[in-house]
Amino acid sequence: MLRRWEARTGLVLGRGHKPGVQLRAHATAAEFPSLGDDESYRLTVSSREVRLEAQTTWGVLRGLATLEQCLHAGPRGWFLPALAIADRPRFPWRGVLIDVCRHWQPLESLKRQLEAMALAKLNVLHLHLTEDQGFRIESRLYPRLHELGSDGEYFRQEEIRELVRFAADRGIRVVPEFDVPGHTTSWLVGHPELGSAPGPYAIRRHWGVAEAALDPTNEQVYVLLAGFLGEMAEIFPDTCVHIGGDEVKAAHWSGNERIQRFIRQHNLGDNRGLQAYFNQRVSEILGRLGRHMAGWDEVLHPRLSAGTLVQSWRGVAGLDEATKMGCAALLSNGYYLDLWWPAARHYEVDPVPAGTTLTPDQQKLILGGEAAMWTEWTSAERLDGALWPRAAAVAERLWSPREVRDVGRLYARLPGFSARLEDLGLLHEKNRDAMLRRFAGDTAGASTVAALQTVAALFEPVKNYGRNLAQADANQFQPLTGFADFLRVESDEARGFGAAVETLLHDRPKVADIERLIGKMTAWRTAAKALPALLTASGRSHEIIPAAKVLGQACDIGLRALDLLLTRHTGTRAWRQRNLATIDQICRPLGHVELPLERPLKLLVTAASLPRPSGVKARAAWATELLAAARIRGLAAAPVYEQWL
């Protein structure tokens, strides 16, 4: 921390003399963090010293994460504000899931995420290590698993040990996930004899869910799992092992008469009963290894083994059912970062919201949650920007009291947090800029890059799983270097414009404010209209032309509305209806991207077509009429997941 402060301040800190930071842990922590560790701390900054006190080493680390964000500059130089903080997490499990299978994420990339997680006080890295698209960890007992199922991209066991130690030094647990019995194509490439249908099998390159599944009636499956999981228990010290258990399509089970006969002979009822039988067998294997099982909410079944941790990705119903069965539970529904939602939408999701119907005992079983980063559309180059700074919104929701939920303050703090991430070596801004320049082409001049930056700053990747529909033929080999791939997940420029429009229309529109918005939109329109021609040398102008076109249309509409407001003229009802319909069209998903300006554009058009209010009461009524007439659509309530599957 002091070295990073030196880089920021240009000062020499703590070299050869006491830096004035007093740290005290009342107890030495264990070698590796575990669920339920005391992470509380007390931090005091006075005119004489900084004192950080905690019960454990982990608490000291959490306090240092707070302290690192307290350094500020003022007219008199660098300072720490006087403060006294007594802090502790609301939930003991605050995690990030990273899928290293769809797109490979190397060791150095994961280490960066651990640095960022520590700053955000997150304490679990959930590694999704096996999938239809790749088997990403070395097995010395069953080498065909990683040799044939990974394209050579996998973690060696010594690398995992290094990662686990690196995480532990930052108070972060590493929980492995080996997804079974579905999502197992990569397992079956090397061991087709364990499948429910005859092989041969090949690594699945496309997205979606494969029908391949392990055969729960085959005793050799459990022999291999016992050996493999025993091997993994030697390198992952955490007592929790995640078995996935999600999205088992079971078509191969249904089409196999021998498997169906097994279901009847053992009174398992159906394929769900067969999966419950499989889960029981795996739970017993883990129990003998001193581990307990975790799984996605599809593992819920009356026969679910006691002590299983249930992670809900499909909704709060999974939490309700799990806790009624006496199982501990985690929430990931609402925290899927690969849906490309804004930080505010994740921030508003609470594992135990106000007004919950869970009993006090059931609420105690909710351990927290995890942000999930599935990587169908996320390369290693994109990972930092896909996760950060939005993951910090989930981190705060899981650490802070439920009542801390001011979205405006969240967005006011995110830029500073983002800058501290850059101090740690995160590449969320650096890589984005490099990808943008590559897209512009080697011969692109400053004007081309500037125009591309202007246009790119206003677009976002298409939400939910819309890109799977737009690029249904996409596969694992497709380079993720297009327009959608270097966009910020959330456009600060669009959000700032929207806030300015809301402020403008909250009271009487002020001439200076209108003129500022006109200047901004004029610059956008200039860049949008010039960019297709400027990019001809890059070979990728075809990717930008549709986006530039709709941005130009948006600016034409917005500038006309602002001109009406400025000149105090009023647009006709027909003009309003025509432009609202156009805004509906240009703000719909455009292949891989979308323009997030629907609300401010509709508000401007509607405001420019309604008589101006006078008086406080009239303005209040006008605001109500304005929202009703603007026909603003809400965010999609659910992803289009089933549609693209």
C-alpha positions as CSV (number, residue, x, y, z in Angstrom):
1,M,0.0,0.0,0.0
2,L,2.8,2.4,0.9
3,R,4.6,1.7,-2.4
4,R,1.4,2.5,-4.3
5,W,1.0,5.7,-2.3
6,E,4.5,6.7,-3.2
7,A,3.7,6.3,-6.9
8,R,0.6,8.5,-6.4
9,T,2.2,11.2,-4.2
10,G,5.9,11.3,-5.2
11,L,6.7,11.1,-1.5
12,V,8.9,8.6,0.3
13,L,6.9,6.7,2.8
14,G,7.9,4.3,5.6
15,R,11.4,3.6,4.4
16,G,13.8,3.4,7.4
17,H,11.4,5.0,9.8
18,K,7.9,4.4,11.2
19,P,5.2,5.5,8.7
20,G,2.8,6.4,11.4
21,V,0.5,3.4,10.6
22,Q,0.0,1.1,13.6
23,L,-1.4,-2.3,12.8
24,R,-2.6,-4.8,15.4
25,A,-4.2,-8.2,15.0
26,H,-5.2,-9.9,18.3
27,A,-4.8,-13.4,16.8
28,T,-2.7,-14.9,14.1
29,A,-4.9,-16.2,11.3
30,A,-4.8,-19.8,10.0
31,E,-2.7,-20.6,6.9
32,F,-5.7,-20.4,4.6
33,P,-8.9,-18.4,5.1
34,S,-12.1,-20.2,5.8
35,L,-15.8,-19.6,5.9
36,G,-16.8,-17.6,9.0
37,D,-13.5,-16.0,9.7
38,D,-13.7,-12.7,11.7
39,E,-13.1,-9.9,9.2
40,S,-14.1,-7.0,11.4
41,Y,-11.8,-4.1,12.1
42,R,-11.5,-0.7,13.7
43,L,-9.7,2.1,11.9
44,T,-8.9,5.4,13.4
45,V,-7.1,8.3,11.8
46,S,-6.0,11.2,14.0
47,S,-3.6,14.1,13.6
48,R,-0.8,11.9,15.1
49,E,-1.3,8.4,13.7
50,V,-3.3,5.8,11.8
51,R,-4.4,2.9,14.0
52,L,-5.9,-0.2,12.6
53,E,-7.0,-3.0,15.0
54,A,-8.7,-6.3,14.2
55,Q,-9.2,-9.7,15.8
56,T,-7.5,-11.5,12.9
57,T,-5.1,-10.9,10.1
58,W,-8.0,-11.0,7.7
59,G,-9.6,-8.1,9.5
60,V,-6.4,-6.1,9.2
61,L,-6.4,-6.8,5.4
62,R,-10.0,-5.5,5.1
63,G,-9.1,-2.4,7.1
64,L,-6.1,-1.8,4.8
65,A,-8.4,-2.0,1.8
66,T,-10.5,0.8,3.4
67,L,-7.4,2.9,4.3
68,E,-6.0,2.6,0.8
69,Q,-9.0,4.4,-0.6
70,C,-8.8,7.2,2.0
71,L,-5.8,9.1,0.6
72,H,-6.7,12.4,-0.9
73,A,-5.1,15.5,-2.2
74,G,-6.0,19.1,-1.3
75,P,-4.7,22.6,-1.5
76,R,-2.2,21.9,1.3
77,G,-1.0,18.6,-0.1
78,W,-1.8,14.9,0.5
79,F,-3.9,13.9,3.5
80,L,-6.0,11.2,5.2
81,P,-9.3,12.5,6.6
82,A,-9.8,12.2,10.3
83,L,-12.1,9.3,10.9
84,A,-13.2,6.5,13.2
85,I,-14.6,3.4,11.6
86,A,-15.9,0.2,13.2
87,D,-16.7,-2.2,10.3
88,R,-17.7,-5.8,9.6
89,P,-19.2,-7.6,6.7
90,R,-22.9,-8.3,6.4
91,F,-22.4,-11.7,4.7
92,P,-19.5,-14.1,5.2
93,W,-19.4,-15.3,1.6
94,R,-18.7,-12.6,-0.9
95,G,-17.4,-14.1,-4.1
96,V,-16.6,-13.8,-7.8
97,L,-17.1,-16.7,-10.2
98,I,-14.7,-16.7,-13.2
99,D,-15.3,-19.2,-16.0
100,V,-11.9,-20.1,-17.5
101,C,-13.4,-22.7,-19.9
102,R,-15.4,-20.9,-22.6
103,H,-12.4,-18.6,-23.1
104,W,-9.1,-19.4,-21.4
105,Q,-8.1,-17.0,-18.6
106,P,-4.4,-17.5,-17.7
107,L,-2.8,-17.3,-14.3
108,E,-1.6,-13.7,-14.5
109,S,-5.1,-12.6,-15.4
110,L,-6.6,-14.3,-12.3
111,K,-3.9,-12.8,-10.1
112,R,-5.0,-9.3,-11.2
113,Q,-8.6,-10.2,-10.3
114,L,-7.5,-11.3,-6.8
115,E,-5.8,-8.0,-6.3
116,A,-8.9,-6.2,-7.2
117,M,-11.1,-8.5,-5.1
118,A,-9.0,-7.8,-2.1
119,L,-9.5,-4.0,-2.6
120,A,-13.2,-4.6,-2.8
121,K,-13.2,-6.8,0.3
122,L,-14.4,-9.9,-1.7
123,N,-13.3,-13.1,-0.1
124,V,-14.1,-16.1,-2.5
125,L,-12.7,-16.8,-5.9
126,H,-15.0,-19.5,-7.5
127,L,-13.1,-21.1,-10.4
128,H,-15.3,-22.8,-13.0
129,L,-12.7,-25.3,-14.2
130,T,-14.5,-27.8,-16.4
131,E,-17.1,-27.3,-19.1
132,D,-18.2,-28.5,-22.5
133,Q,-15.6,-26.2,-24.0
134,G,-12.6,-27.1,-22.0
135,F,-11.0,-29.1,-19.1
136,R,-8.7,-26.6,-17.5
137,I,-6.8,-28.3,-14.8
138,E,-4.0,-30.9,-14.8
139,S,-4.8,-34.4,-13.6
140,R,-1.8,-36.6,-13.0
141,L,-4.0,-39.6,-12.3
142,Y,-6.1,-39.1,-15.5
143,P,-4.0,-37.1,-17.9
144,R,-6.3,-37.7,-20.8
145,L,-8.7,-35.3,-19.2
146,H,-6.6,-32.2,-19.7
147,E,-4.4,-33.5,-22.5
148,L,-7.4,-34.1,-24.8
149,G,-10.0,-31.8,-23.4
150,S,-8.1,-28.4,-23.2
151,D,-6.4,-27.5,-26.5
152,G,-3.3,-27.3,-24.3
153,E,-4.7,-24.5,-22.2
154,Y,-4.9,-25.6,-18.6
155,F,-3.5,-24.9,-15.2
156,R,-0.6,-27.1,-14.0
157,Q,-1.0,-28.2,-10.4
158,E,1.9,-26.1,-9.3
159,E,0.2,-23.1,-10.8
160,I,-3.0,-23.8,-8.9
161,R,-1.0,-24.1,-5.7
162,E,0.7,-20.7,-6.5
163,L,-2.8,-19.2,-7.1
164,V,-4.2,-20.5,-3.9
165,R,-1.3,-19.1,-1.9
166,F,-1.5,-15.8,-3.7
167,A,-5.3,-15.6,-2.8
168,A,-4.7,-16.7,0.8
169,D,-2.2,-13.9,1.2
170,R,-5.1,-11.5,0.4
171,G,-7.6,-13.3,2.6
172,I,-9.4,-14.9,-0.3
173,R,-10.6,-18.5,-0.5
174,V,-10.4,-20.4,-3.8
175,V,-13.4,-22.8,-4.4
176,P,-13.1,-25.1,-7.4
177,E,-16.0,-26.1,-9.6
178,F,-15.9,-29.3,-11.6
179,D,-19.2,-29.4,-13.4
180,V,-20.9,-32.8,-13.4
181,P,-22.9,-34.8,-14.6
182,G,-23.8,-32.3,-17.4
183,H,-21.5,-29.8,-19.1
184,T,-19.0,-32.7,-19.4
185,T,-18.1,-32.9,-23.1
186,S,-14.5,-32.1,-22.4
187,W,-14.4,-35.0,-19.8
188,L,-15.7,-37.4,-22.4
189,V,-13.2,-36.6,-25.1
190,G,-10.6,-38.5,-23.2
191,H,-12.9,-40.9,-21.4
192,P,-15.9,-41.7,-23.8
193,E,-16.5,-44.9,-21.9
194,L,-18.0,-42.8,-19.1
195,G,-20.7,-41.1,-21.3
196,S,-24.4,-41.9,-21.5
197,A,-24.2,-42.3,-25.2
198,P,-21.5,-43.9,-27.4
199,G,-18.6,-41.7,-28.5
200,P,-16.5,-40.4,-29.9
201,Y,-16.7,-37.0,-28.4
202,A,-15.1,-33.7,-29.4
203,I,-14.7,-30.4,-27.5
204,R,-17.8,-28.3,-28.0
205,R,-16.9,-25.1,-29.8
206,H,-20.3,-23.4,-29.9
207,W,-22.2,-21.9,-27.0
208,G,-25.3,-23.3,-25.4
209,V,-25.8,-26.5,-23.5
210,A,-24.6,-29.9,-24.9
211,E,-26.6,-33.1,-24.4
212,A,-23.5,-35.0,-23.3
213,A,-23.6,-36.3,-19.8
214,L,-21.8,-38.7,-17.5
215,D,-23.6,-42.0,-17.0
216,P,-24.7,-42.2,-13.3
217,T,-25.3,-45.9,-13.6
218,N,-21.7,-46.7,-14.5
219,E,-19.5,-47.5,-11.5
220,Q,-16.4,-46.5,-13.3
221,V,-17.7,-42.9,-13.2
222,Y,-17.4,-42.9,-9.4
223,V,-14.0,-44.6,-9.5
224,L,-12.7,-41.8,-11.7
225,L,-14.4,-39.1,-9.6
226,A,-13.0,-40.5,-6.4
227,G,-9.5,-40.5,-7.7
228,F,-9.8,-37.1,-9.4
229,L,-11.5,-35.4,-6.5
230,G,-8.9,-36.9,-4.1
231,E,-6.2,-35.4,-6.3
232,M,-7.9,-32.0,-6.3
233,A,-8.3,-32.1,-2.5
234,E,-4.5,-32.1,-2.3
235,I,-4.2,-28.8,-4.1
236,F,-7.4,-27.0,-3.1
237,P,-7.4,-26.6,0.8
238,D,-10.9,-25.2,1.0
239,T,-13.5,-27.5,2.4
240,C,-16.0,-26.6,-0.2
241,V,-16.0,-28.3,-3.7
242,H,-18.6,-27.1,-6.2
243,I,-20.0,-29.9,-8.5
244,G,-22.1,-27.6,-10.8
245,G,-25.1,-29.9,-11.4
246,D,-26.8,-27.3,-13.7
247,E,-28.6,-27.7,-17.0
248,V,-28.4,-31.4,-17.4
249,K,-30.5,-31.9,-20.6
250,A,-30.6,-35.7,-20.0
251,A,-31.5,-36.5,-23.5
252,H,-28.9,-39.2,-23.5
253,W,-30.3,-40.6,-20.3
254,S,-33.8,-40.7,-21.8
255,G,-32.6,-42.4,-24.9
256,N,-30.6,-45.1,-23.1
257,E,-32.8,-48.1,-22.2
258,R,-30.2,-49.5,-19.8
259,I,-30.2,-46.2,-17.8
260,Q,-34.0,-46.0,-17.8
261,R,-34.1,-49.6,-16.5
262,F,-31.7,-48.6,-13.7
263,I,-34.1,-45.7,-12.7
264,R,-37.0,-48.2,-12.5
265,Q,-35.0,-50.8,-10.6
266,H,-33.8,-48.3,-8.0
267,N,-37.2,-46.5,-7.7
268,L,-35.6,-43.2,-8.6
269,G,-38.7,-42.0,-10.4
270,D,-37.2,-40.1,-13.3
271,N,-34.1,-38.4,-14.6
272,R,-34.2,-35.8,-11.8
273,G,-34.2,-38.7,-9.3
274,L,-31.2,-40.2,-11.2
275,Q,-29.3,-36.9,-10.9
276,A,-30.1,-36.9,-7.1
277,Y,-28.7,-40.4,-6.9
278,F,-25.6,-39.2,-8.7
279,N,-25.3,-36.2,-6.4
280,Q,-25.6,-38.4,-3.3
281,R,-22.7,-40.6,-4.5
282,V,-20.5,-37.6,-5.2
283,S,-21.4,-36.1,-1.8
284,E,-20.3,-39.3,-0.2
285,I,-16.9,-39.2,-2.0
286,L,-16.4,-35.6,-0.9
287,G,-17.3,-36.4,2.6
288,R,-14.6,-39.1,2.8
289,L,-12.1,-36.4,1.6
290,G,-13.2,-34.0,4.4
291,R,-15.0,-31.8,1.9
292,H,-18.7,-30.7,1.5
293,M,-20.6,-30.3,-1.7
294,A,-21.9,-27.1,-3.3
295,G,-24.1,-27.0,-6.5
296,W,-26.3,-24.8,-8.5
297,D,-30.0,-24.8,-7.6
298,E,-30.8,-27.7,-10.0
299,V,-29.3,-30.0,-7.3
300,L,-32.4,-29.3,-5.1
301,H,-34.2,-32.5,-4.5
302,P,-35.8,-34.3,-1.5
303,R,-32.9,-36.6,-1.5
304,L,-30.3,-33.8,-1.4
305,S,-27.5,-34.6,1.0
306,A,-27.5,-32.7,4.2
307,G,-24.8,-30.0,4.4
308,T,-25.0,-29.2,0.6
309,L,-24.5,-25.5,-0.2
310,V,-27.0,-24.4,-2.9
311,Q,-26.1,-21.5,-5.2
312,S,-29.2,-20.0,-6.9
313,W,-28.8,-18.6,-10.4
314,R,-32.4,-18.9,-11.5
315,G,-34.1,-16.8,-8.9
316,V,-34.9,-16.3,-5.2
317,A,-37.2,-19.4,-5.3
318,G,-34.0,-21.4,-5.1
319,L,-33.0,-19.7,-1.9
320,D,-36.4,-20.3,-0.4
321,E,-36.4,-24.0,-1.2
322,A,-32.8,-24.5,-0.1
323,T,-33.3,-22.8,3.3
324,K,-36.6,-24.6,3.9
325,M,-34.6,-27.8,3.5
326,G,-32.1,-26.5,6.0
327,C,-29.4,-26.0,3.4
328,A,-27.1,-22.9,3.3
329,A,-27.5,-20.9,0.2
330,L,-25.8,-18.3,-2.0
331,L,-27.4,-15.8,-4.5
332,S,-26.0,-15.3,-8.0
333,N,-29.3,-14.4,-9.7
334,G,-29.1,-10.7,-10.4
335,Y,-25.3,-10.7,-10.2
336,Y,-24.5,-12.2,-13.6
337,L,-22.0,-9.7,-14.9
338,D,-22.1,-11.3,-18.4
339,L,-25.6,-10.0,-18.8
340,W,-23.9,-6.6,-19.2
341,W,-26.3,-4.8,-16.9
342,P,-25.4,-1.4,-15.4
343,A,-23.8,-1.4,-11.9
344,A,-27.0,0.1,-10.4
345,R,-29.1,-2.9,-11.4
346,H,-26.7,-5.3,-9.7
347,Y,-26.5,-3.0,-6.7
348,E,-30.3,-3.1,-6.2
349,V,-30.3,-6.9,-5.8
350,D,-30.2,-8.1,-2.2
351,P,-29.8,-11.7,-1.0
352,V,-32.1,-10.9,1.9
353,P,-34.2,-7.9,0.8
354,A,-36.4,-5.8,3.0
355,G,-39.8,-7.5,3.3
356,T,-38.4,-11.0,2.8
357,T,-40.7,-13.9,3.6
358,L,-37.9,-16.0,5.0
359,T,-38.0,-16.7,8.7
360,P,-35.1,-15.5,10.9
361,D,-33.6,-19.0,10.9
362,Q,-33.8,-19.2,7.1
363,Q,-32.2,-15.8,6.7
364,K,-29.2,-17.0,8.8
365,L,-28.7,-19.7,6.1
366,I,-28.1,-17.1,3.4
367,L,-24.4,-16.9,3.4
368,G,-24.1,-14.2,0.8
369,G,-23.6,-14.3,-2.9
370,E,-21.3,-14.2,-5.9
371,A,-20.9,-12.1,-9.0
372,A,-20.6,-14.5,-12.0
373,M,-18.5,-13.9,-15.0
374,W,-19.2,-16.4,-17.7
375,T,-16.8,-16.0,-20.6
376,E,-18.6,-16.9,-23.9
377,W,-17.9,-13.2,-24.9
378,T,-15.0,-12.4,-22.7
379,S,-11.4,-13.0,-23.7
380,A,-8.5,-12.6,-21.3
381,E,-7.9,-9.2,-22.9
382,R,-11.5,-8.2,-22.0
383,L,-11.8,-9.8,-18.5
384,D,-10.7,-6.8,-16.4
385,G,-13.1,-4.5,-18.2
386,A,-15.9,-7.1,-18.0
387,L,-15.6,-7.4,-14.3
388,W,-14.5,-4.0,-13.1
389,P,-15.6,-1.6,-11.7
390,R,-19.1,-3.1,-11.8
391,A,-18.1,-6.0,-9.5
392,A,-17.5,-3.4,-6.8
393,A,-21.3,-2.7,-6.7
394,V,-21.9,-6.4,-5.9
395,A,-19.1,-6.3,-3.3
396,E,-20.6,-3.4,-1.5
397,R,-24.0,-4.9,-1.5
398,L,-22.6,-8.1,0.2
399,W,-20.4,-6.2,2.7
400,S,-22.5,-3.2,3.7
401,P,-25.8,-3.0,5.6
402,R,-29.0,-3.3,3.5
403,E,-29.8,0.3,4.0
404,V,-26.7,1.5,2.2
405,R,-28.2,1.7,-1.3
406,D,-27.8,5.3,-2.6
407,V,-27.2,4.7,-6.4
408,G,-26.0,8.3,-6.9
409,R,-23.3,7.9,-4.3
410,L,-22.3,4.6,-5.8
411,Y,-21.7,6.2,-9.1
412,A,-19.9,9.1,-7.5
413,R,-17.4,6.7,-5.9
414,L,-16.8,4.2,-8.7
415,P,-14.4,6.4,-10.7
416,G,-12.1,6.8,-7.7
417,F,-12.3,3.0,-7.1
418,S,-11.5,2.4,-10.8
419,A,-8.4,4.6,-10.4
420,R,-7.2,2.6,-7.4
421,L,-7.7,-0.6,-9.5
422,E,-5.3,0.9,-12.1
423,D,-2.8,1.5,-9.3
424,L,-3.0,-2.2,-8.6
425,G,-2.2,-3.1,-12.2
426,L,-5.7,-3.8,-13.5
427,L,-6.0,-3.4,-17.3
428,H,-9.7,-2.4,-17.7
429,E,-8.9,1.0,-19.2
430,K,-5.5,0.2,-20.7
431,N,-6.7,-2.8,-22.7
432,R,-9.8,-1.0,-23.9
433,D,-7.8,1.8,-25.3
434,A,-5.4,-0.6,-27.0
435,M,-8.3,-2.6,-28.5
436,L,-9.9,0.6,-29.8
437,R,-6.7,1.7,-31.5
438,R,-6.2,-1.7,-33.1
439,F,-9.8,-1.6,-34.4
440,A,-9.1,1.9,-35.9
441,G,-6.1,0.5,-37.9
442,D,-2.4,1.0,-38.0
443,T,-2.7,4.1,-40.3
444,A,-5.5,5.8,-38.3
445,G,-4.7,9.4,-37.5
446,A,-5.6,11.3,-34.3
447,S,-8.9,12.5,-35.8
448,T,-10.0,9.0,-36.6
449,V,-9.1,7.7,-33.2
450,A,-10.9,10.7,-31.5
451,A,-14.0,10.2,-33.6
452,L,-14.1,6.4,-32.8
453,Q,-13.6,7.2,-29.1
454,T,-16.5,9.7,-29.2
455,V,-18.9,7.2,-30.9
456,A,-17.7,4.2,-28.8
457,A,-18.2,6.1,-25.6
458,L,-22.0,6.2,-26.3
459,F,-22.6,2.6,-27.0
460,E,-22.8,-0.5,-24.8
461,P,-22.7,-4.3,-25.5
462,V,-26.2,-5.7,-26.1
463,K,-27.8,-6.7,-22.8
464,N,-28.8,-10.2,-21.6
465,Y,-27.9,-12.9,-24.1
466,G,-28.8,-10.9,-27.1
467,R,-25.4,-11.4,-28.7
468,N,-26.0,-15.2,-28.8
469,L,-29.0,-14.5,-31.0
470,A,-27.2,-12.0,-33.1
471,Q,-24.2,-14.3,-33.6
472,A,-25.8,-17.7,-33.4
473,D,-23.0,-19.3,-35.4
474,A,-20.2,-17.9,-33.1
475,N,-17.7,-20.3,-31.7
476,Q,-14.7,-20.6,-29.4
477,F,-12.2,-19.6,-32.0
478,Q,-13.8,-16.3,-33.0
479,P,-11.5,-13.3,-32.1
480,L,-13.2,-11.0,-29.7
481,T,-11.8,-7.8,-31.1
482,G,-14.9,-6.2,-32.7
483,F,-16.7,-3.0,-31.8
484,A,-18.7,-4.6,-29.0
485,D,-15.6,-6.0,-27.4
486,F,-13.9,-2.8,-26.5
487,L,-16.9,-0.9,-25.4
488,R,-17.3,0.0,-21.7
489,V,-20.0,-2.2,-20.3
490,E,-21.7,0.9,-19.0
491,S,-21.5,4.2,-20.9
492,D,-20.5,7.0,-18.5
493,E,-21.2,9.5,-21.3
494,A,-24.7,8.3,-21.9
495,R,-25.5,8.1,-18.2
496,G,-24.1,11.6,-17.7
497,F,-26.2,12.9,-20.5
498,G,-29.3,11.3,-19.1
499,A,-28.6,12.9,-15.7
500,A,-28.2,16.3,-17.3
501,V,-31.5,15.9,-19.2
502,E,-33.3,14.9,-15.9
503,T,-31.8,18.0,-14.2
504,L,-32.7,20.2,-17.1
505,L,-36.4,19.1,-17.1
506,H,-36.7,19.1,-13.3
507,D,-37.2,22.8,-13.2
508,R,-37.5,25.5,-15.9
509,P,-35.1,24.7,-18.7
510,K,-32.1,27.1,-18.4
511,V,-30.6,28.5,-21.6
512,A,-27.0,27.8,-20.5
513,D,-27.9,24.1,-19.7
514,I,-29.7,23.7,-23.1
515,E,-26.7,25.2,-24.9
516,R,-24.3,22.8,-23.2
517,L,-26.4,19.8,-24.3
518,I,-26.6,21.2,-27.8
519,G,-22.8,21.5,-27.9
520,K,-22.4,17.9,-26.7
521,M,-24.9,16.4,-29.2
522,T,-23.4,18.4,-32.0
523,A,-20.0,16.9,-31.3
524,W,-21.5,13.4,-31.2
525,R,-23.2,14.0,-34.6
526,T,-20.1,15.3,-36.2
527,A,-18.1,12.2,-35.1
528,A,-20.9,9.8,-36.1
529,K,-21.2,11.3,-39.6
530,A,-17.5,11.4,-40.2
531,L,-16.4,8.1,-38.8
532,P,-17.4,5.6,-41.5
533,A,-15.3,7.4,-44.1
534,L,-12.4,7.9,-41.6
535,L,-12.3,4.1,-40.9
536,T,-12.1,2.9,-44.4
537,A,-8.4,2.1,-44.1
538,S,-9.0,-0.1,-41.1
539,G,-10.9,-2.8,-43.0
540,R,-13.6,-2.7,-40.3
541,S,-15.7,0.2,-41.2
542,H,-18.6,-2.1,-42.0
543,E,-18.8,-2.9,-38.2
544,I,-19.2,0.8,-37.3
545,I,-21.5,2.1,-40.0
546,P,-24.9,0.9,-38.5
547,A,-23.9,2.3,-35.1
548,A,-22.8,5.6,-36.5
549,K,-26.0,5.9,-38.5
550,V,-28.3,5.4,-35.5
551,L,-26.2,7.8,-33.4
552,G,-26.6,10.4,-36.1
553,Q,-30.3,9.9,-36.1
554,A,-30.5,10.1,-32.3
555,C,-28.5,13.4,-32.4
556,D,-30.8,14.9,-35.1
557,I,-33.8,14.1,-33.0
558,G,-32.2,15.4,-29.8
559,L,-30.9,18.6,-31.3
560,R,-34.3,19.4,-32.8
561,A,-36.0,18.9,-29.4
562,L,-33.3,21.1,-27.7
563,D,-33.8,23.8,-30.3
564,L,-37.5,23.8,-29.6
565,L,-36.9,24.1,-25.8
566,L,-34.3,26.9,-26.4
567,T,-36.6,28.9,-28.7
568,R,-39.7,28.2,-26.5
569,H,-41.6,26.7,-29.5
570,T,-43.7,23.6,-29.1
571,G,-43.6,20.5,-31.3
572,T,-46.8,19.0,-32.6
573,R,-48.3,15.8,-31.2
574,A,-47.7,14.1,-34.6
575,W,-44.0,15.2,-34.4
576,R,-43.7,13.7,-31.0
577,Q,-45.3,10.4,-31.9
578,R,-43.2,10.1,-35.0
579,N,-40.0,10.7,-33.1
580,L,-40.9,8.5,-30.2
581,A,-41.4,5.6,-32.7
582,T,-38.0,6.4,-34.3
583,I,-36.3,6.4,-30.9
584,D,-37.9,2.9,-30.2
585,Q,-36.2,1.7,-33.4
586,I,-32.8,3.2,-33.0
587,C,-32.4,2.3,-29.3
588,R,-33.2,-1.4,-29.9
589,P,-30.3,-3.8,-29.9
590,L,-28.3,-3.4,-33.0
591,G,-26.6,-6.7,-33.5
592,H,-23.9,-6.8,-30.8
593,V,-24.4,-3.3,-29.4
594,E,-27.1,-0.9,-28.3
595,L,-27.5,2.9,-27.8
596,P,-28.6,3.6,-24.2
597,L,-30.2,7.0,-24.9
598,E,-33.9,6.0,-25.0
599,R,-35.0,7.7,-21.8
600,P,-33.2,11.1,-22.2
601,L,-34.2,11.3,-25.9
602,K,-37.8,10.5,-25.2
603,L,-37.9,13.0,-22.3
604,L,-36.5,15.7,-24.5
605,V,-38.9,15.1,-27.4
606,T,-41.9,14.9,-25.0
607,A,-40.9,18.0,-23.1
608,A,-40.5,19.9,-26.4
609,S,-44.1,19.0,-27.4
610,L,-45.9,19.8,-24.2
611,P,-47.0,23.3,-23.0
612,R,-44.5,24.7,-20.5
613,P,-45.6,24.7,-16.9
614,S,-45.7,27.7,-14.6
615,G,-45.7,27.4,-10.8
616,V,-44.5,24.6,-8.6
617,K,-47.8,22.6,-8.7
618,A,-48.0,22.9,-12.4
619,R,-44.4,21.7,-12.8
620,A,-45.2,18.6,-10.6
621,A,-48.2,17.8,-12.8
622,W,-46.1,18.4,-15.9
623,A,-43.5,15.9,-14.7
624,T,-46.1,13.2,-14.3
625,E,-47.6,14.0,-17.7
626,L,-44.1,14.0,-19.2
627,L,-43.3,10.5,-18.0
628,A,-46.6,9.1,-19.1
629,A,-46.4,10.6,-22.6
630,A,-42.8,9.6,-23.2
631,R,-43.6,5.9,-23.4
632,I,-40.3,4.8,-21.8
633,R,-39.8,1.1,-21.7
634,G,-38.4,-0.6,-18.6
635,L,-35.4,-2.8,-18.6
636,A,-36.0,-6.4,-19.7
637,A,-37.1,-8.4,-16.7
638,A,-35.4,-11.6,-17.7
639,P,-32.6,-12.7,-20.1
640,V,-33.5,-14.2,-23.4
641,Y,-31.7,-17.3,-22.3
642,E,-34.2,-20.0,-23.2
643,Q,-34.7,-18.4,-26.6
644,W,-31.1,-18.7,-27.7
645,L,-30.7,-22.2,-26.1
